[in-house]
């Protein structure tokens, strides 16, 4: 049975308007979902069987504000298998259910002194440094999807406004995708700075490409857990990332809940 059929059987008629992907540190959002139905990825064909500590592997269906949401707690990363289309089935499924917006979150390293650890950053654009695409093998001219305004300007504007209304500082910047799973070298971090990146991470970009191909509008937020390699004395490790993510997670999840609940999906360009 397809994931779509399973969801339709377990939640008849449920049509999410927003899909959310929770990265490290953002998991607290699930506490804000009203009347949640939780479906383990193991029951959803083609959903990622999560392998990364800190990612639990469940789909949550429910309500936030006036929206119906499908929240993925756990995502597939390119570095897990080498394939970069591991989020294709989930996003296709949400699209088929009627969803029109993807809100992504991640943990990232900062390469700008003005964006310190524990800050939150709205992604304005990205650098696909590995130059890998989840659309390889797609047929048809839609595969040549435009990536100008890949991070929807109207949604970004709303997110900034909502953050300001809640007194939550929100930086803005360019996210550079490094394939991982190893952390960057200091030379790579200097390269990212030169190329105009503000933050670096190992996720998000493939999903943004998939979402744009499907016609979903994308909003993406990073929780900064550390300075990029060589920019501070801290030793980078996954445990350190999770520890820092944990420290900022209440603030991050609360902002995210306000943003998701508050987005106006109509009347925005
Ligand atoms: N590099 C890549 N990915 C990350 C980092 C980093 O410094 N911090 C959190 N995710």
py3Dmol code that shows the C-alpha trace and the ligand (Angstrom):
import py3Dmol

protein = """\
ATOM      1  CA  UNK A   1       0.000   0.000   0.000  1.00  0.00           C
ATOM      2  CA  UNK A   2       1.330   3.475  -0.834  1.00  0.00           C
ATOM      3  CA  UNK A   3       1.969   5.999   1.930  1.00  0.00           C
ATOM      4  CA  UNK A   4      -0.836   8.086   0.420  1.00  0.00           C
ATOM      5  CA  UNK A   5      -3.309   5.206   0.696  1.00  0.00           C
ATOM      6  CA  UNK A   6      -2.201   4.466   4.278  1.00  0.00           C
ATOM      7  CA  UNK A   7      -2.722   8.087   5.324  1.00  0.00           C
ATOM      8  CA  UNK A   8      -6.098   8.200   3.602  1.00  0.00           C
ATOM      9  CA  UNK A   9      -7.110   5.015   5.424  1.00  0.00           C
ATOM     10  CA  UNK A  10      -5.914   6.216   8.864  1.00  0.00           C
ATOM     11  CA  UNK A  11      -7.066   9.841   8.484  1.00  0.00           C
ATOM     12  CA  UNK A  12      -9.928   9.841   5.972  1.00  0.00           C
ATOM     13  CA  UNK A  13     -10.394  13.223   4.317  1.00  0.00           C
ATOM     14  CA  UNK A  14      -7.420  14.804   6.068  1.00  0.00           C
ATOM     15  CA  UNK A  15      -5.880  17.382   3.735  1.00  0.00           C
ATOM     16  CA  UNK A  16      -2.877  19.193   5.223  1.00  0.00           C
ATOM     17  CA  UNK A  17      -2.252  22.688   3.922  1.00  0.00           C
ATOM     18  CA  UNK A  18       1.223  22.939   5.464  1.00  0.00           C
ATOM     19  CA  UNK A  19       3.888  20.247   5.678  1.00  0.00           C
ATOM     20  CA  UNK A  20       6.649  20.760   8.237  1.00  0.00           C
ATOM     21  CA  UNK A  21      10.005  18.988   8.422  1.00  0.00           C
ATOM     22  CA  UNK A  22      11.581  19.071  11.881  1.00  0.00           C
ATOM     23  CA  UNK A  23      15.381  19.037  12.093  1.00  0.00           C
ATOM     24  CA  UNK A  24      17.574  18.813  15.197  1.00  0.00           C
ATOM     25  CA  UNK A  25      16.342  21.106  17.956  1.00  0.00           C
ATOM     26  CA  UNK A  26      12.909  21.742  16.445  1.00  0.00           C
ATOM     27  CA  UNK A  27      11.145  18.626  17.761  1.00  0.00           C
ATOM     28  CA  UNK A  28       9.305  20.561  20.481  1.00  0.00           C
ATOM     29  CA  UNK A  29       6.855  21.746  17.848  1.00  0.00           C
ATOM     30  CA  UNK A  30       4.988  18.459  18.073  1.00  0.00           C
ATOM     31  CA  UNK A  31       3.729  19.440  21.552  1.00  0.00           C
ATOM     32  CA  UNK A  32       1.799  22.283  19.878  1.00  0.00           C
ATOM     33  CA  UNK A  33      -0.121  20.090  17.424  1.00  0.00           C
ATOM     34  CA  UNK A  34      -3.801  19.821  18.306  1.00  0.00           C
ATOM     35  CA  UNK A  35      -5.506  16.412  18.100  1.00  0.00           C
ATOM     36  CA  UNK A  36      -2.430  14.712  16.708  1.00  0.00           C
ATOM     37  CA  UNK A  37      -2.473  11.399  14.930  1.00  0.00           C
ATOM     38  CA  UNK A  38       1.003   9.849  14.927  1.00  0.00           C
ATOM     39  CA  UNK A  39       2.069   7.426  12.234  1.00  0.00           C
ATOM     40  CA  UNK A  40       5.495   5.760  12.477  1.00  0.00           C
ATOM     41  CA  UNK A  41       7.450   6.001   9.229  1.00  0.00           C
ATOM     42  CA  UNK A  42       7.714   2.192   9.371  1.00  0.00           C
ATOM     43  CA  UNK A  43       4.015   2.126   8.341  1.00  0.00           C
ATOM     44  CA  UNK A  44       4.517   4.562   5.468  1.00  0.00           C
ATOM     45  CA  UNK A  45       6.032   3.035   2.326  1.00  0.00           C
ATOM     46  CA  UNK A  46       8.813   5.214   0.942  1.00  0.00           C
ATOM     47  CA  UNK A  47       9.142   7.354   4.077  1.00  0.00           C
ATOM     48  CA  UNK A  48      12.666   7.465   5.533  1.00  0.00           C
ATOM     49  CA  UNK A  49      13.535   4.860   8.077  1.00  0.00           C
ATOM     50  CA  UNK A  50      15.480   7.346  10.220  1.00  0.00           C
ATOM     51  CA  UNK A  51      19.004   6.458  11.220  1.00  0.00           C
ATOM     52  CA  UNK A  52      20.253   9.685  12.791  1.00  0.00           C
ATOM     53  CA  UNK A  53      20.252  10.186  16.575  1.00  0.00           C
ATOM     54  CA  UNK A  54      17.839  12.974  17.464  1.00  0.00           C
ATOM     55  CA  UNK A  55      15.421  12.203  14.615  1.00  0.00           C
ATOM     56  CA  UNK A  56      12.547  10.012  15.673  1.00  0.00           C
ATOM     57  CA  UNK A  57      10.810   8.972  12.464  1.00  0.00           C
ATOM     58  CA  UNK A  58       7.111   9.757  12.872  1.00  0.00           C
ATOM     59  CA  UNK A  59       4.537  11.620  10.847  1.00  0.00           C
ATOM     60  CA  UNK A  60       2.193  13.776  12.922  1.00  0.00           C
ATOM     61  CA  UNK A  61      -1.126  14.870  11.451  1.00  0.00           C
ATOM     62  CA  UNK A  62      -3.177  17.491  13.241  1.00  0.00           C
ATOM     63  CA  UNK A  63      -4.072  21.144  13.542  1.00  0.00           C
ATOM     64  CA  UNK A  64      -2.122  24.313  14.342  1.00  0.00           C
ATOM     65  CA  UNK A  65      -4.092  27.540  14.441  1.00  0.00           C
ATOM     66  CA  UNK A  66      -6.401  27.402  11.463  1.00  0.00           C
ATOM     67  CA  UNK A  67      -4.145  25.080   9.524  1.00  0.00           C
ATOM     68  CA  UNK A  68      -4.086  21.358   9.070  1.00  0.00           C
ATOM     69  CA  UNK A  69      -0.493  20.223   9.273  1.00  0.00           C
ATOM     70  CA  UNK A  70       1.566  17.171   8.378  1.00  0.00           C
ATOM     71  CA  UNK A  71       4.715  17.255  10.476  1.00  0.00           C
ATOM     72  CA  UNK A  72       7.686  15.027   9.771  1.00  0.00           C
ATOM     73  CA  UNK A  73       9.747  14.365  12.847  1.00  0.00           C
ATOM     74  CA  UNK A  74      12.873  13.073  11.142  1.00  0.00           C
ATOM     75  CA  UNK A  75      14.120  13.432   7.571  1.00  0.00           C
ATOM     76  CA  UNK A  76      16.362  11.562   5.164  1.00  0.00           C
ATOM     77  CA  UNK A  77      19.804  13.051   4.484  1.00  0.00           C
ATOM     78  CA  UNK A  78      21.928  12.550   1.389  1.00  0.00           C
ATOM     79  CA  UNK A  79      24.856  11.405   3.506  1.00  0.00           C
ATOM     80  CA  UNK A  80      22.931   8.384   4.795  1.00  0.00           C
ATOM     81  CA  UNK A  81      22.970   6.461   1.511  1.00  0.00           C
ATOM     82  CA  UNK A  82      24.410   8.794  -1.118  1.00  0.00           C
ATOM     83  CA  UNK A  83      20.970   9.194  -2.727  1.00  0.00           C
ATOM     84  CA  UNK A  84      19.523  12.702  -2.529  1.00  0.00           C
ATOM     85  CA  UNK A  85      15.903  11.852  -3.378  1.00  0.00           C
ATOM     86  CA  UNK A  86      15.079  10.246  -0.029  1.00  0.00           C
ATOM     87  CA  UNK A  87      12.371  12.834   0.687  1.00  0.00           C
ATOM     88  CA  UNK A  88      10.661  12.490  -2.687  1.00  0.00           C
ATOM     89  CA  UNK A  89       7.876  10.124  -1.598  1.00  0.00           C
ATOM     90  CA  UNK A  90       6.919  12.139   1.512  1.00  0.00           C
ATOM     91  CA  UNK A  91       6.746  15.407  -0.420  1.00  0.00           C
ATOM     92  CA  UNK A  92       4.851  13.838  -3.320  1.00  0.00           C
ATOM     93  CA  UNK A  93       2.438  12.378  -0.776  1.00  0.00           C
ATOM     94  CA  UNK A  94       1.791  15.742   0.911  1.00  0.00           C
ATOM     95  CA  UNK A  95       1.309  17.354  -2.481  1.00  0.00           C
ATOM     96  CA  UNK A  96      -1.172  14.638  -3.473  1.00  0.00           C
ATOM     97  CA  UNK A  97      -3.082  15.284  -0.210  1.00  0.00           C
ATOM     98  CA  UNK A  98      -3.498  18.938  -1.226  1.00  0.00           C
ATOM     99  CA  UNK A  99      -0.621  20.566   0.647  1.00  0.00           C
ATOM    100  CA  UNK A 100       0.764  23.774  -0.884  1.00  0.00           C
ATOM    101  CA  UNK A 101       3.461  24.908   1.576  1.00  0.00           C
ATOM    102  CA  UNK A 102       6.578  23.218   2.960  1.00  0.00           C
ATOM    103  CA  UNK A 103       8.143  24.626   6.128  1.00  0.00           C
ATOM    104  CA  UNK A 104      11.610  23.212   6.699  1.00  0.00           C
ATOM    105  CA  UNK A 105      13.845  23.417   9.732  1.00  0.00           C
ATOM    106  CA  UNK A 106      17.410  22.339  10.406  1.00  0.00           C
ATOM    107  CA  UNK A 107      20.427  22.796  12.625  1.00  0.00           C
ATOM    108  CA  UNK A 108      23.306  24.631  10.983  1.00  0.00           C
ATOM    109  CA  UNK A 109      26.742  26.061  11.583  1.00  0.00           C
ATOM    110  CA  UNK A 110      27.231  29.809  11.206  1.00  0.00           C
ATOM    111  CA  UNK A 111      30.002  31.336   9.120  1.00  0.00           C
ATOM    112  CA  UNK A 112      29.153  34.934  10.134  1.00  0.00           C
ATOM    113  CA  UNK A 113      30.268  36.484  13.411  1.00  0.00           C
ATOM    114  CA  UNK A 114      26.992  38.417  13.504  1.00  0.00           C
ATOM    115  CA  UNK A 115      24.983  35.171  13.615  1.00  0.00           C
ATOM    116  CA  UNK A 116      26.183  33.460  16.816  1.00  0.00           C
ATOM    117  CA  UNK A 117      25.300  29.999  18.155  1.00  0.00           C
ATOM    118  CA  UNK A 118      21.712  29.727  19.434  1.00  0.00           C
ATOM    119  CA  UNK A 119      20.456  32.243  16.882  1.00  0.00           C
ATOM    120  CA  UNK A 120      17.612  31.515  14.524  1.00  0.00           C
ATOM    121  CA  UNK A 121      18.042  32.259  10.820  1.00  0.00           C
ATOM    122  CA  UNK A 122      15.510  32.511   8.030  1.00  0.00           C
ATOM    123  CA  UNK A 123      16.964  31.012   4.847  1.00  0.00           C
ATOM    124  CA  UNK A 124      16.745  33.481   1.965  1.00  0.00           C
ATOM    125  CA  UNK A 125      18.574  31.403  -0.649  1.00  0.00           C
ATOM    126  CA  UNK A 126      20.921  28.453  -0.875  1.00  0.00           C
ATOM    127  CA  UNK A 127      24.163  27.226  -2.382  1.00  0.00           C
ATOM    128  CA  UNK A 128      23.890  23.680  -3.713  1.00  0.00           C
ATOM    129  CA  UNK A 129      27.603  23.018  -3.279  1.00  0.00           C
ATOM    130  CA  UNK A 130      27.527  19.269  -4.040  1.00  0.00           C
ATOM    131  CA  UNK A 131      25.608  20.124  -7.231  1.00  0.00           C
ATOM    132  CA  UNK A 132      23.434  17.050  -6.651  1.00  0.00           C
ATOM    133  CA  UNK A 133      19.768  17.037  -7.585  1.00  0.00           C
ATOM    134  CA  UNK A 134      16.859  14.835  -6.511  1.00  0.00           C
ATOM    135  CA  UNK A 135      15.324  15.549  -9.939  1.00  0.00           C
ATOM    136  CA  UNK A 136      17.882  13.528 -11.903  1.00  0.00           C
ATOM    137  CA  UNK A 137      15.893  10.939 -13.847  1.00  0.00           C
ATOM    138  CA  UNK A 138      12.679  12.992 -13.939  1.00  0.00           C
ATOM    139  CA  UNK A 139      11.183  13.354 -17.395  1.00  0.00           C
ATOM    140  CA  UNK A 140       9.509  16.393 -18.911  1.00  0.00           C
ATOM    141  CA  UNK A 141      10.386  20.030 -19.085  1.00  0.00           C
ATOM    142  CA  UNK A 142       9.140  20.662 -15.526  1.00  0.00           C
ATOM    143  CA  UNK A 143      12.441  19.205 -14.338  1.00  0.00           C
ATOM    144  CA  UNK A 144      14.113  22.467 -15.393  1.00  0.00           C
ATOM    145  CA  UNK A 145      12.595  24.165 -12.397  1.00  0.00           C
ATOM    146  CA  UNK A 146      13.473  27.797 -11.695  1.00  0.00           C
ATOM    147  CA  UNK A 147      15.200  28.432  -8.383  1.00  0.00           C
ATOM    148  CA  UNK A 148      14.755  32.198  -8.170  1.00  0.00           C
ATOM    149  CA  UNK A 149      12.757  32.916  -5.008  1.00  0.00           C
ATOM    150  CA  UNK A 150      12.930  29.221  -4.096  1.00  0.00           C
ATOM    151  CA  UNK A 151      12.358  30.418  -0.522  1.00  0.00           C
ATOM    152  CA  UNK A 152       9.047  32.172  -0.994  1.00  0.00           C
ATOM    153  CA  UNK A 153       9.354  35.950  -0.488  1.00  0.00           C
ATOM    154  CA  UNK A 154       5.754  36.314   0.705  1.00  0.00           C
ATOM    155  CA  UNK A 155       6.137  33.589   3.324  1.00  0.00           C
ATOM    156  CA  UNK A 156       9.502  35.008   4.408  1.00  0.00           C
ATOM    157  CA  UNK A 157       7.984  38.414   4.926  1.00  0.00           C
ATOM    158  CA  UNK A 158       5.249  36.903   7.068  1.00  0.00           C
ATOM    159  CA  UNK A 159       7.743  34.880   9.117  1.00  0.00           C
ATOM    160  CA  UNK A 160       9.793  38.020   9.831  1.00  0.00           C
ATOM    161  CA  UNK A 161       6.671  39.868  10.907  1.00  0.00           C
ATOM    162  CA  UNK A 162       5.509  37.046  13.178  1.00  0.00           C
ATOM    163  CA  UNK A 163       8.990  36.797  14.745  1.00  0.00           C
ATOM    164  CA  UNK A 164       9.005  40.548  15.389  1.00  0.00           C
ATOM    165  CA  UNK A 165       5.521  40.412  16.910  1.00  0.00           C
ATOM    166  CA  UNK A 166       6.794  37.807  19.381  1.00  0.00           C
ATOM    167  CA  UNK A 167      10.018  39.691  20.134  1.00  0.00           C
ATOM    168  CA  UNK A 168      12.070  36.872  18.654  1.00  0.00           C
ATOM    169  CA  UNK A 169      15.197  38.001  16.745  1.00  0.00           C
ATOM    170  CA  UNK A 170      15.375  36.282  13.375  1.00  0.00           C
ATOM    171  CA  UNK A 171      18.497  36.607  11.225  1.00  0.00           C
ATOM    172  CA  UNK A 172      18.371  36.125   7.476  1.00  0.00           C
ATOM    173  CA  UNK A 173      20.956  34.410   5.330  1.00  0.00           C
ATOM    174  CA  UNK A 174      22.133  32.052   2.653  1.00  0.00           C
ATOM    175  CA  UNK A 175      22.427  28.345   3.517  1.00  0.00           C
ATOM    176  CA  UNK A 176      25.237  26.370   1.923  1.00  0.00           C
ATOM    177  CA  UNK A 177      24.658  22.634   1.575  1.00  0.00           C
ATOM    178  CA  UNK A 178      27.665  20.454   2.375  1.00  0.00           C
ATOM    179  CA  UNK A 179      27.114  16.761   1.693  1.00  0.00           C
ATOM    180  CA  UNK A 180      28.604  15.459   4.964  1.00  0.00           C
ATOM    181  CA  UNK A 181      28.513  13.428   7.068  1.00  0.00           C
ATOM    182  CA  UNK A 182      31.958  14.748   8.003  1.00  0.00           C
ATOM    183  CA  UNK A 183      32.040  18.340   9.205  1.00  0.00           C
ATOM    184  CA  UNK A 184      33.733  20.925   7.000  1.00  0.00           C
ATOM    185  CA  UNK A 185      37.411  21.790   7.041  1.00  0.00           C
ATOM    186  CA  UNK A 186      38.362  25.344   8.055  1.00  0.00           C
ATOM    187  CA  UNK A 187      39.343  25.916   4.392  1.00  0.00           C
ATOM    188  CA  UNK A 188      35.872  24.855   3.272  1.00  0.00           C
ATOM    189  CA  UNK A 189      34.321  27.246   5.781  1.00  0.00           C
ATOM    190  CA  UNK A 190      36.470  30.095   4.400  1.00  0.00           C
ATOM    191  CA  UNK A 191      35.314  29.091   0.910  1.00  0.00           C
ATOM    192  CA  UNK A 192      31.675  29.210   2.041  1.00  0.00           C
ATOM    193  CA  UNK A 193      32.238  32.711   3.450  1.00  0.00           C
ATOM    194  CA  UNK A 194      33.785  33.853   0.177  1.00  0.00           C
ATOM    195  CA  UNK A 195      30.888  32.395  -1.792  1.00  0.00           C
ATOM    196  CA  UNK A 196      28.346  34.376   0.172  1.00  0.00           C
ATOM    197  CA  UNK A 197      27.086  31.750   2.596  1.00  0.00           C
ATOM    198  CA  UNK A 198      25.912  32.693   6.072  1.00  0.00           C
ATOM    199  CA  UNK A 199      25.334  29.176   7.398  1.00  0.00           C
ATOM    200  CA  UNK A 200      26.324  25.641   6.468  1.00  0.00           C
ATOM    201  CA  UNK A 201      24.503  22.353   6.890  1.00  0.00           C
ATOM    202  CA  UNK A 202      23.855  18.887   5.524  1.00  0.00           C
ATOM    203  CA  UNK A 203      20.150  18.943   4.633  1.00  0.00           C
ATOM    204  CA  UNK A 204      17.228  21.023   3.356  1.00  0.00           C
ATOM    205  CA  UNK A 205      18.440  21.824  -0.179  1.00  0.00           C
ATOM    206  CA  UNK A 206      17.253  18.564  -1.803  1.00  0.00           C
ATOM    207  CA  UNK A 207      13.814  19.006  -0.217  1.00  0.00           C
ATOM    208  CA  UNK A 208      13.597  22.584  -1.445  1.00  0.00           C
ATOM    209  CA  UNK A 209      14.338  21.426  -4.998  1.00  0.00           C
ATOM    210  CA  UNK A 210      11.761  18.632  -4.754  1.00  0.00           C
ATOM    211  CA  UNK A 211       9.185  21.023  -3.333  1.00  0.00           C
ATOM    212  CA  UNK A 212       9.709  23.608  -6.081  1.00  0.00           C
ATOM    213  CA  UNK A 213       9.352  20.867  -8.691  1.00  0.00           C
ATOM    214  CA  UNK A 214       5.999  19.969  -7.139  1.00  0.00           C
ATOM    215  CA  UNK A 215       4.966  23.630  -6.982  1.00  0.00           C
ATOM    216  CA  UNK A 216       5.040  23.830  -3.172  1.00  0.00           C
ATOM    217  CA  UNK A 217       6.063  27.160  -1.660  1.00  0.00           C
ATOM    218  CA  UNK A 218       8.981  26.817   0.751  1.00  0.00           C
ATOM    219  CA  UNK A 219       9.887  28.518   4.006  1.00  0.00           C
ATOM    220  CA  UNK A 220      13.021  27.381   5.860  1.00  0.00           C
ATOM    221  CA  UNK A 221      14.539  28.156   9.248  1.00  0.00           C
ATOM    222  CA  UNK A 222      17.929  27.255  10.714  1.00  0.00           C
ATOM    223  CA  UNK A 223      18.837  26.915  14.359  1.00  0.00           C
ATOM    224  CA  UNK A 224      22.503  27.874  14.616  1.00  0.00           C
ATOM    225  CA  UNK A 225      24.245  25.369  16.871  1.00  0.00           C
ATOM    226  CA  UNK A 226      27.892  26.337  16.364  1.00  0.00           C
ATOM    227  CA  UNK A 227      30.352  28.452  14.446  1.00  0.00           C
ATOM    228  CA  UNK A 228      31.755  26.757  11.359  1.00  0.00           C
ATOM    229  CA  UNK A 229      34.975  24.758  11.671  1.00  0.00           C
ATOM    230  CA  UNK A 230      37.984  26.924  12.494  1.00  0.00           C
ATOM    231  CA  UNK A 231      35.925  29.983  13.486  1.00  0.00           C
ATOM    232  CA  UNK A 232      35.909  29.178  17.208  1.00  0.00           C
ATOM    233  CA  UNK A 233      37.621  26.921  19.724  1.00  0.00           C
ATOM    234  CA  UNK A 234      34.650  24.562  20.030  1.00  0.00           C
ATOM    235  CA  UNK A 235      35.106  20.941  18.933  1.00  0.00           C
ATOM    236  CA  UNK A 236      32.428  19.980  16.442  1.00  0.00           C
ATOM    237  CA  UNK A 237      30.554  16.726  16.936  1.00  0.00           C
ATOM    238  CA  UNK A 238      27.005  15.476  16.493  1.00  0.00           C
ATOM    239  CA  UNK A 239      26.656  15.363  20.271  1.00  0.00           C
ATOM    240  CA  UNK A 240      27.734  19.019  20.486  1.00  0.00           C
ATOM    241  CA  UNK A 241      25.228  19.944  17.759  1.00  0.00           C
ATOM    242  CA  UNK A 242      22.402  18.182  19.611  1.00  0.00           C
ATOM    243  CA  UNK A 243      23.420  19.732  22.950  1.00  0.00           C
ATOM    244  CA  UNK A 244      23.404  23.255  21.496  1.00  0.00           C
ATOM    245  CA  UNK A 245      20.190  22.536  19.608  1.00  0.00           C
ATOM    246  CA  UNK A 246      18.586  21.387  22.865  1.00  0.00           C
ATOM    247  CA  UNK A 247      19.552  24.625  24.602  1.00  0.00           C
ATOM    248  CA  UNK A 248      17.724  26.745  22.031  1.00  0.00           C
ATOM    249  CA  UNK A 249      14.956  24.297  21.265  1.00  0.00           C
ATOM    250  CA  UNK A 250      12.171  25.862  23.350  1.00  0.00           C
ATOM    251  CA  UNK A 251      12.695  29.239  21.698  1.00  0.00           C
ATOM    252  CA  UNK A 252      12.981  27.677  18.244  1.00  0.00           C
ATOM    253  CA  UNK A 253       9.900  25.482  18.602  1.00  0.00           C
ATOM    254  CA  UNK A 254       7.841  28.293  20.028  1.00  0.00           C
ATOM    255  CA  UNK A 255       8.740  30.631  17.148  1.00  0.00           C
ATOM    256  CA  UNK A 256       8.034  27.866  14.664  1.00  0.00           C
ATOM    257  CA  UNK A 257       4.637  27.193  16.230  1.00  0.00           C
ATOM    258  CA  UNK A 258       3.735  30.899  15.948  1.00  0.00           C
ATOM    259  CA  UNK A 259       4.918  30.983  12.332  1.00  0.00           C
ATOM    260  CA  UNK A 260       3.112  27.830  11.232  1.00  0.00           C
ATOM    261  CA  UNK A 261      -0.116  28.757  13.025  1.00  0.00           C
ATOM    262  CA  UNK A 262       0.049  32.343  11.798  1.00  0.00           C
ATOM    263  CA  UNK A 263       0.894  31.965   8.107  1.00  0.00           C
ATOM    264  CA  UNK A 264      -1.708  33.311   5.739  1.00  0.00           C
ATOM    265  CA  UNK A 265      -1.675  31.107   2.702  1.00  0.00           C
ATOM    266  CA  UNK A 266      -4.125  33.143   0.672  1.00  0.00           C
ATOM    267  CA  UNK A 267      -3.523  36.691  -0.508  1.00  0.00           C
ATOM    268  CA  UNK A 268       0.255  36.365  -0.550  1.00  0.00           C
ATOM    269  CA  UNK A 269       2.179  36.726  -3.787  1.00  0.00           C
TER     270      UNK A 269
END
"""
ligand_1 = """\
10
LIG
N 28.359 21.970 9.553
C 27.459 21.213 8.895
N 26.285 20.878 9.409
C 25.985 21.339 10.628
C 26.864 22.135 11.364
C 28.117 22.472 10.793
O 28.962 23.180 11.372
N 26.247 22.424 12.541
C 25.044 21.821 12.497
N 24.866 21.158 11.346
"""
view = py3Dmol.view(width=600, height=400)
view.addModel(protein, "pdb")
view.setStyle({"model": 0}, {"cartoon": {"style": "trace"}})
view.addModel(ligand_1, "xyz")
view.setStyle({"model": 1}, {"stick": {}})
view.zoomTo()
view.show()
